[in-house]
């Protein structure tokens, strides 16, 4: 697929990637919020759903989600 060309495309791909990985790990928005709270993030089910729907995912949020979902060996071209 190659790398994204615009900031908007990067944001949309990051949101789609997180949604897909959550589904693959069978993690709900609520469960993700609980896991993120353990790492200092004040997120709710609704705030996560809104971030992913609007594709407004910060780098810190993305990295924290990658960590709490236990993802390793991510290829940026897959995002």
MOQUI-V708228 format. One record per run of one state. SS is the DSSP state (h for helix, s for strand, l for the rest). FROM is the first residue (numbers start at 1). LEN is the number of residues. If there is no record, write none. Layout:
ss = (SS SS)
from = (FROM FROM)
len = (LEN LEN)
//
This chain:
ss = (l h l h l h l h l h l)
from = (1 7 26 29 38 45 55 59 69 76 79)
len = (6 19 3 9 7 10 4 10 7 3 1)
//
